[in-house]
Amino acid sequence: MSHVAAILPWCIGALIYYYIFYRSKLIPRWLSIWGLIGIGLAVTASMLFLFRLIGALSAIQVILNLPIALQELVLAIWLIVKGFDPSPAS
């Protein structure tokens, strides 16, 4: 239960900023769409765990959380190397 209490607020925050990234075009759309899909899968994993359909750190949970983990790494590298696109903000 504490897993879900820790993950869901993070998912809500990530959902908001990926939606803002998508709308503002500060990062490429494919990157923000990947984030939105990854967050959906992470919420799905948390709900499956909440209803005890999967166990903590089971293979299914790890697989469902892998896309957002990889996306967060790619986003960090993207922002370090390329940064935000300044044209949509102006």
N, C-alpha and C positions, 0 to 999 in steps of 0.2 A: 504494500500500500504506500509506503514512503517513497518508493520508486516513482509511482505515478504522481504523487504530490510534488516531487522535485522536477520531473520531466514536463508535465503539462504547462506550468507557467513559462518555462523556457520555450516550449513549442508555440505558445500564444505570442510571445514576444518576437520570435523568429518569423512567424506567419505575418505579423504586422510589418516588420522591416523588409521582408522579401516582397510583400505586396507594394510597399513604398518604392523599393528598387525597381519593380516591374513598371509601375506607373511613371516614375520620374526618369527612367532610362539612364540612371547614373552608372549602371553596370549593364553588360549585354543581357538582352532578354532571355537568352538560353540559360544563363547562369541563375537568373532570378526564378525562372520556371523550374529549373532543377531543384532549387531550394524549396519552392512551394510543394513540389511532388515529394521531396524528401521529408518535409515536415508532415505531410499527410501520412506517409508510411510510419514515421515515428509515433504519431498519435495512434495509429492503428495498432502498433506494437504495444503501446502503453495500455490501450483499452483491452487488448487480448490478455495482457498480464493482470489487469485489474479484475477481470472476470475469470481469472485462473484457468484460461484456456492454454496458456503457455507459461513456462517457468522463467524465473530470472536468469538472464544470460543463456537462455536456450538458443539453439541454432536459428530458430525462426526469428527470435527477437534480435539477434545480432544481424541477420540478413536484412531485416526490415529497417534497422538503424544505420546500416552501412552507407546507403546513398547520401544521407544528410551529413554523416561524418566526413565522407570524401568531398562533398560539396563545400563544407566549411573550410577544409584545407585548400581547395581550389580557389575559393573566394579570398582567403587570406593571401595566397600567392598572387592572385590577380590584382588585389589592391596594393600590394607591395610593389609589384612590377609596373603595372599600368595606372593604378589609381582610378579615381572617378572620372567619368567623361564630363569635361567642363561645359560642353555646348548645351546640353539639356537644362542645366541649372541657370543659364543666363537668359 
